Amino acid sequence: MARVVARPSPDAPAIFGGRPTFPDGLPFARPSVPDPRSVAREIERVLASGILTDGPRVRELERRAAEYLEVRHCIAVSSCTSGLLLLLRAADLSGDVIVPSFTFPATVHAVMWNALRPAFADVDPETLTLSPASAALVVGARTSAILATHTFGTPCDAQGLVAVARRNGLRLFFDAAHAFGSRRGEVPVGGLGDAEVFSLSPTKVLVAAEGGIIATDDDVLAERCRIGRNYGNPGDYDCRLVGLNARMSEVHAVIALASLDGLEERIARRNALAAAYRRTLADLPGVSFPAVCGGDRSTYKDFTILVDPAAFGVDAETLGVALRAEGIETRRYYTPPVHAQRAYRSFISTNGDLPVTEAAASRVLTLPMWSDMTEEHPALVGDAIARIHRWLWDPSSRGSAEKLRRMARVGTRKASYGRVRGERFPRGDEDA
């Protein structure tokens, strides 16, 4: 007798036998690359000139960036990470630097590489950016600065952090890797605090292939960063500070200059895509969103949701596994948070509790976001998430949630085993 094979329901998620939402895959991010032909022609001119690094294109990028950000100084560097390293060195700090743990590790790496001690503070439960109230509680006798992050392109409560810094005599810096084009009210991100550092890597709205920009109104800090990016050598080989090679190449500056064209349109596009995500997910139980304060503008470098497992049916990690079967690539920014990563666990006992950070890290799931997406993409992603939710709560599919959790656990073990053996490394965020 022939065995009868049950056909999956047409509404079944792909992981349970349904048709994938994106059979050819929906990538997590895709760089917005300027017109390749015009960029190639300009790169040919650079090569013919014989000036390949820290030349006239870099100067032009710095001028245009300073004009856009409404600051006196922009210093182009090789990456946001090298910019953060330089900035903290140029500020001549000592002791502790208050940082969020809910951030890309490069934020805290820059503190450690400068022989400073990270003092972790919690984030605001609404915006997931550094909480001024929590930062104020962490201030101690050794604290010399605050280094906050505009998470996902969402501006920090800059006024609150300025108040904390001034009250305690601290320097205030921002890791603005995600935020070239963000605004705090009418003020562009870039002129908040003592200095801010942007990333121009491939997942950002402004792209240089690789690169970063330090923005500041502080003349002394700007000059020290300019010297510092060339080993601390002002030109006479008598180094004024312990610098590094953080120069930006002319080729990267060419790409960044081209990327400046159309920047406002791309930011508007990403805000429209974020609105489309919110519309399609707004009424779904167990799904919420980090907030952007009224009057502020985010670049939406990333679009992240928060998943309540009790209301949705499974946790964020398990939902990510189900979406992978739909052809939808996701990330979990930022889990584990920095203070829970192996490189920083020794600081846990001396930094207190971070309940908001840990709660957020357990629930975050970052969905695909790139400037050339259509509004149909968020709608389809939202429909896939809604279909998974319905399936988990459908009485006829009882046991699906536990089955999906088991599949997620097996997938996580396999992925970890592959990474240990060097067979599989996840694509990096390239945040800094």
For each residue, the residues with C-beta under 8 A, 3 or more apart:
1:
2:
3:
4:
5:
6:
7:
8: 12 16 17 18
9: 12 18
10: 18
11: 18 387 390 391
12: 8 9 16 17 18 391 397
13: 16 18 322 325 326 384 387 388 391
14: 17 18 19 20 21 322 325 326 327
15: 321 322 325 326 404 407
16: 8 12 13 391 397 400
17: 8 12 14
18: 8 9 10 11 12 13 14 387
19: 14 23
20: 14 23 325 326 327
21: 14 26 326 327 328 380 381 383 384
22: 25 26 326 327 328 380
23: 19 20 327
24: 327
25: 22 327 329
26: 21 22 327 328 329 368 377 380 381
27: 30 329 368 370
28: 329 330 331 366 368 369 427
29: 202 203 368 369 370
30: 27 370 372
31: 202 203 207 370
32: 205 207 259 262 266 370 371 372
33: 36 39 207
34: 38 39 207 255 258 259 261 262
35: 38 39 258
36: 33 39 40
37: 40 41
38: 34 35 41 42 258
39: 33 34 35 36 42 43 254 255 258
40: 36 37 43 44
41: 37 38 44 45
42: 38 39 45 46 57 254 258
43: 39 40 46 47 251 254
44: 40 41 47 48
45: 41 42 48 49
46: 42 43 49 51 52 55 57 250 251 254
47: 43 44 52
48: 44 45
49: 45 46 55 250
50:
51: 46 55 56 250
52: 46 47 55 249 250 251
53: 58 247 248 249 250
54: 58 229 230 247 248 249 250
55: 46 49 51 52 58 59 250 253
56: 51 59 60 250
57: 42 46 60 61 250 253 254 257
58: 53 54 55 61 62 76 247 248 250 253
59: 55 56 62 63
60: 56 57 63 64 253 257
61: 57 58 64 65 74 76 213 248 253 256 257 260
62: 58 59 65 66 73 74 75 76 213
63: 59 60 66 67 74
64: 60 61 67 68 257 260
65: 61 62 68 69 74 76 213 215 260
66: 62 63 69 70 71 72 73 74 215
67: 63 64 70
68: 64 65 188 190 260 263
69: 65 66 74 180 188 189 190 191 215
70: 66 67 187 188 190 191
71: 66 74 190 191 215 216 217
72: 66 216 217 219 222
73: 62 66 214 215 216 217 218 219 222
74: 61 62 63 65 66 69 71 213 214 215
75: 62 83 213 214 216 222 225 226 229
76: 58 61 62 65 211 212 213 248 253 256
77: 80 82 83 86 211 212 213 214 225 229 246 247 248
78: 82 210 211 212 229 245 246 247 248 249 252
79: 82 83 199 201 210 211 212 246 432
80: 77 83 84 106 175 177 197 198 199 200 201 212 431 432
81: 84 85 106 109 110 212 432
82: 77 78 79 85 86 212 229 244 246
83: 75 77 79 80 86 87 197 198 212 213 214 225 246
84: 80 81 87 88 106 107 110 147 173 175 197 432
85: 81 82 88 89 110 113 114 244 246
86: 77 82 83 89 90 214 225 228 229 243 244 246
87: 83 84 90 91 110 173 195 197 214 221 225
88: 84 85 91 93 97 110 111 114 116 145 147 173
89: 85 86 92 114 228 241 242 243
90: 86 87 221 224 225 228 241
91: 87 88 145 171 173 194 221
92: 89
93: 88 97 114 116 144 145 171
94: 116 142 144
95: 116 117 142 143 144
96: 116 117 118 119 140 142 143 144
97: 88 93 111 116 117 118 119 143 144 145 146 147
98: 119 120 121 130 135 138 139 143 145 146 147 170
99: 103 107 108 111 118 119 120 121 130 146 147 148 149 338
100: 103 107 120 121 122 123 129 130 148 149 151 357
101: 108 120 121 122 337 338 339 340 354 357
102: 123 128 149 151 334 337 338 357 360 361
103: 99 100 107 108 149 151 175 334 337 338
104: 107 149 175 177 333 334 429 431 432
105: 108 109 338 341 343
106: 80 81 84 109 110 175 177 431 432
107: 84 99 100 103 104 110 111 147 149 175 338 432
108: 99 101 103 105 111 112 118 338 344
109: 81 105 106 112 113
110: 81 84 85 87 88 106 107 113 114 147
111: 88 97 99 107 108 114 116 117 118 147
112: 108 109 115 116 118
113: 85 109 110
114: 85 88 89 93 110 111
115: 112
116: 88 93 94 95 96 97 111 112 144
117: 95 96 97 111 142 347
118: 96 97 99 108 111 112 338 344 347 351
119: 96 97 98 99 138 140 143 351
120: 98 99 100 101 138 338 339 347 351 352 354 357
121: 98 99 100 101 130 131 134 135 137 138 354
122: 100 101 131 134 354 355 356 357
123: 100 102 127 128 129 130 131 134 151 356 357 360
124: 127 128 129 130 131 157 356
125: 128 356 359 360
126: 290 291
127: 123 124 151 154 156 157 290 291 292 293
128: 102 123 124 125 151 152 154 290 304 360
129: 100 123 124 148 149 150 151 154 155 156 157
130: 98 99 100 121 123 124 134 135 146 148 149 156 157 161
131: 121 122 123 124 134 135 157 356
132: 135 136 157 160 161 163 164
133: 136 137 160
134: 121 122 123 130 131 137 138 356
135: 98 121 130 131 132 138 139 146 148 161 164
136: 132 133 139 164 167 168
137: 121 133 134
138: 98 119 120 121 134 135 143 351 352
139: 98 135 136 143 164 168 170
140: 96 119 143
141:
142: 94 95 96 117
143: 95 96 97 98 119 138 139 140 168 170
144: 93 94 95 96 97 116 170 171
145: 88 91 93 97 98 170 171 172 173
146: 97 98 99 130 135 161 164 165 170 171 172 173 193
147: 84 88 97 98 99 107 110 111 173 174 175
148: 99 100 129 130 135 156 161 172 173 174 175 193
149: 99 100 102 103 104 107 129 130 156 174 175 177
150: 129 153 154 155 156 174 175 176 177 178 179 182 189
151: 100 102 103 123 127 128 129 154 178 290
152: 128 178 290 298 300 301 302 303 304 333
153: 150 178 179 181 182 205 298 299 300 301 302
154: 127 128 129 150 151 179 182 290 291 292 296 298
155: 129 150 158 179 182 183 184 189 192 292 293 296 297 298
156: 127 129 130 148 149 150 161 174 184 192
157: 124 127 129 130 131 132 160 161 293
158: 155 161 162 174 184 187 192 193
159: 162 163
160: 132 133 157 163 164
161: 130 132 135 146 148 156 157 158 164 165 172 193
162: 158 159 165 166 172 192 193
163: 132 159 160 166 167
164: 132 135 136 139 146 160 161 167 168 170
165: 146 161 162 168 169 170 171 172 193
166: 162 163 169 170
167: 136 163 164
168: 136 139 143 164 165
169: 165 166
170: 98 139 143 144 145 146 164 165 166
171: 91 93 144 145 146 165 193 194
172: 145 146 148 161 162 165 192 193 194
173: 84 87 88 91 145 146 147 148 193 194 195 196 197
174: 147 148 149 150 156 158 179 189 192 193 195 196 197
175: 80 84 103 104 106 107 147 148 149 150 196 197
176: 150 179 180 182 189 190 196 197 198 215
177: 80 104 106 149 150 197 198 199 204 212 301 431 432
178: 150 151 152 153 182 199 204 299 301 302 431
179: 150 153 154 155 174 176 182 189 196 198 298 299 301
180: 69 176 189 190 198 199 200 204 205 206 213 263 299
181: 153 188 189 205 206 263 264 267 297 299
182: 150 153 154 155 176 178 179 188 189 296 297 298 299
183: 155 186 187 188 189 296 297
184: 155 156 158 187 189 192 296
185: 295 296
186: 183
187: 70 158 183 184 191 192
188: 68 69 70 181 182 183 191
189: 69 150 155 174 176 179 180 181 182 183 184 192 196
190: 68 69 70 71 176 180 196 198 215
191: 69 70 71 187 188 196 215 217
192: 155 156 158 162 172 174 184 187 189 196
193: 146 148 158 161 162 165 171 172 173 174 196
194: 91 171 172 173 216 218 221
195: 87 173 174 214 215 216 218 221 225
196: 173 174 175 176 179 189 190 191 192 193 214 215 216
197: 80 83 84 87 173 174 175 176 177 212 213 214 215
198: 80 83 176 177 179 180 190 204 206 212 213 215
199: 79 80 177 178 180 204 211 212 430 431 432
200: 80 180 204 206 207 208 209 210 211 212 213 252 256 259
201: 79 80 204 207 208 209 210 211 430 431 432
202: 29 31 207 209 210 430
203: 29 31 301 429 430 431
204: 177 178 180 198 199 200 201 207 301
205: 32 153 180 181 263 266 267 270 299 301 371
206: 180 181 198 200 256 259 260 263
207: 31 32 33 34 200 201 202 204 255 256 259
208: 200 201 211 248 252 253 255 256 259
209: 200 201 202 251 252 255
210: 78 79 200 201 202 252
211: 76 77 78 79 199 200 201 208 248 252 253 256
212: 76 77 78 79 80 81 82 83 177 197 198 199 200 248 432
213: 61 62 65 74 75 76 77 83 180 197 198 200
214: 73 74 75 77 83 86 87 195 196 197 222 225
215: 65 66 69 71 73 74 176 190 191 195 196 197 198
216: 71 72 73 75 194 195 196 221 222 225
217: 71 72 73 191
218: 73 194 195 221 222
219: 72 73 222 223
220: 223 224
221: 87 90 91 194 195 216 218 224 225
222: 72 73 75 214 216 218 219 225 226
223: 219 220 226 227
224: 90 220 221 227 228 240 241
225: 75 77 83 86 87 90 195 214 216 221 222 228 229
226: 75 222 223 229 230
227: 223 224 230 232 233 234 240 241 243
228: 86 89 90 224 225 231 232 241 243 244 246
229: 54 75 77 78 82 86 225 226 243 244 245 246 247
230: 54 226 227 233 234 243 245 246 247
231: 228 239 243 244 245
232: 227 228 239 240 241 242 243
233: 227 230 236 237 238 239 240 243
234: 227 230 238 240
235:
236: 233
237: 233
238: 233 234
239: 231 232 233 242 243
240: 224 227 232 233 234
241: 89 90 224 227 228 232
242: 89 232 239
243: 86 89 227 228 229 230 231 232 233 239 246
244: 82 85 86 228 229 231
245: 78 229 230 231
246: 77 78 79 82 83 85 86 228 229 230 243
247: 53 54 58 77 78 229 230
248: 53 54 58 61 76 77 78 208 211 212 252 253
249: 52 53 54 78 252 253
250: 46 49 51 52 53 54 55 56 57 58 253 254
251: 43 46 52 209 254 255
252: 78 200 208 209 210 211 248 249 255 256
253: 55 57 58 60 61 76 208 211 248 249 250 256 257
254: 39 42 43 46 57 250 251 257 258
255: 34 39 207 208 209 251 252 258 259
256: 61 76 200 206 207 208 211 252 253 259 260
257: 57 60 61 64 253 254 260
258: 34 35 38 39 42 254 255 261
259: 32 34 200 206 207 208 255 256 262 263
260: 61 64 65 68 206 256 257 263
261: 34 258
262: 32 34 259 265 266
263: 68 180 181 205 206 259 260 266 267
264: 181 267 268
265: 262 268 269
266: 32 205 262 263 269 270 371
267: 181 205 263 264 270 271 297 299 300
268: 264 265 271 272
269: 265 266 272 273 371
270: 205 266 267 273 274 299 300 301 369 371
271: 267 268 274 275 297 298 300
272: 268 269 275 276 375
273: 269 270 276 277 300 303 369 373 375 377 378
274: 270 271 277 278 298 300 303 369
275: 271 272 278 279
276: 272 273 279 280 375 378 379
277: 273 274 280 281 303 305 367 378 381 382
278: 274 275 281 282 289
279: 275 276 282 382
280: 276 277 378 379 381 382 383 386
281: 277 278 284 287 289 305 382 385 386
282: 278 279
283:
284: 281 287 312 382 385 386 389
285: 308 311 312 389
286: 307 308 309 310 311 312 313 389
287: 281 284 305 306 307 308 312 385
288: 305 306 308
289: 278 281 304 305 306
290: 126 127 128 151 152 154 304 306
291: 126 127 154
292: 127 154 155 296 297 298
293: 127 155 157 296
294:
295: 185
296: 154 155 182 183 184 185 292 293
297: 155 181 182 183 267 271 292
298: 152 153 154 155 179 182 271 274 292
299: 153 178 179 180 181 182 205 267 270
300: 152 153 267 270 271 273 274 303 369
301: 152 153 177 178 179 203 204 205 270 369
302: 152 153 178 331 333 366 369
303: 152 273 274 277 300 366 367 368 369 378
304: 128 152 289 290 333 364 365 366 367
305: 277 281 287 288 289 316 364 365 366 367
306: 287 288 289 290 316 360 363 364 365
307: 286 287 312 314 315 316 319 363 364 365
308: 285 286 287 288 311 312 363
309: 286 312 313 314 315 316 318 363
310: 286
311: 285 286 308
312: 284 285 286 287 307 308 309 315 319 389 392
313: 286 309 388 389 392 393 401
314: 307 309 318 319 322 392 401 404 405 408
315: 307 309 312 318 319 362 363
316: 305 306 307 309 319 320 332 362 363 364 365
317: 320 321 332 365 408 412
318: 309 314 315 321 322 404 405 408
319: 307 312 314 315 316 322 323 365 385 388
320: 316 317 323 324 330 332 365 408
321: 15 317 318 324 325 404 407 408 411
322: 13 14 15 314 318 319 325 326 388 404
323: 319 320 326 328 330 381 384 385 388
324: 320 321 327 328 329 330
325: 13 14 15 20 321 322
326: 13 14 15 20 21 22 322 323 384
327: 14 20 21 22 23 24 25 26 324
328: 21 22 26 323 324 367 368 381 384
329: 25 26 27 28 324 368
330: 28 320 323 324 365 366 367 368
331: 28 302 366 429
332: 316 317 320 335 364 365 366
333: 104 152 302 304 364 366 429
334: 102 103 104 337 338 361 364
335: 332 361 362 364
336: 340 341 361
337: 101 102 103 334 340 341 354 357 358 361
338: 99 101 102 103 105 107 108 118 120 334 341 344
339: 101 120 344 345 347 348 351 354 357
340: 101 336 337 344 345 348 358 361
341: 105 336 337 338 344 345
342: 345
343: 105
344: 108 118 338 339 340 341 347 348
345: 339 340 341 342 348
346: 349
347: 117 118 120 339 344 350 351
348: 339 340 344 345 351
349: 346
350: 347
351: 118 119 120 138 339 347 348 354
352: 120 138
353:
354: 101 120 121 122 337 339 351 357 358
355: 122 358 359
356: 122 123 124 125 131 134 359 360
357: 100 101 102 120 122 123 337 339 354 360 361
358: 337 340 354 355 361 362
359: 125 355 356 362 363
360: 102 123 125 128 306 356 357 363 364
361: 102 334 335 336 337 340 357 358 364
362: 315 316 335 358 359
363: 306 307 308 309 315 316 359 360
364: 304 305 306 307 316 332 333 334 335 360 361
365: 304 305 306 307 316 317 319 320 330 332
366: 28 302 303 304 305 330 331 332 333 369
367: 277 303 304 305 328 330 378 381
368: 26 27 28 29 303 328 329 330 373 377 381
369: 28 29 270 273 274 300 301 302 303 366 373
370: 27 29 30 31 32 373
371: 32 205 266 269 270
372: 30 32
373: 273 368 369 370 377 378
374: 377
375: 272 273 276 378 379
376: 379 380
377: 26 273 368 373 374 380 381
378: 273 276 277 280 303 367 373 375 381 382
379: 276 280 375 376 382 383
380: 21 22 26 376 377 383 384
381: 21 26 277 280 323 328 367 368 377 378 384 385
382: 277 279 280 281 284 378 379 385 386
383: 21 280 379 380 386 387
384: 13 21 323 326 328 380 381 387 388
385: 281 284 287 319 323 381 382 388 389
386: 280 281 284 382 383 389 390
387: 11 13 18 383 384 390 391
388: 13 313 319 322 323 384 385 391 392
389: 284 285 286 312 313 385 386 392 393
390: 11 386 387 393 394
391: 11 12 13 16 387 388 394 397 400
392: 312 313 314 388 389 397 400 401 404
393: 313 389 390
394: 390 391 397 400
395: 398
396:
397: 12 16 391 392 394 400
398: 395
399: 402 403
400: 16 391 392 394 397 403 404
401: 313 314 392 404 405
402: 399 405 406
403: 399 400 406 407
404: 15 314 318 321 322 392 400 401 407 408
405: 314 318 401 402 408 409
406: 402 403 409 410
407: 15 321 403 404 410 411
408: 314 317 318 320 321 404 405 411 412
409: 405 406 412 413
410: 406 407 413 414
411: 321 407 408 414 415
412: 317 408 409 415 416
413: 409 410 416 417
414: 410 411 417 418
415: 411 412 418 419 424 426
416: 412 413 419 420
417: 413 414 420 421
418: 414 415 421 423 424
419: 415 416 422 423 424 425 426
420: 416 417
421: 417 418
422: 419 425
423: 418 419
424: 415 418 419
425: 419 422
426: 415 419
427: 28
428:
429: 104 203 331 333
430: 199 201 202 203
431: 80 104 106 177 178 199 201 203
432: 79 80 81 84 104 106 107 177 199 201 212
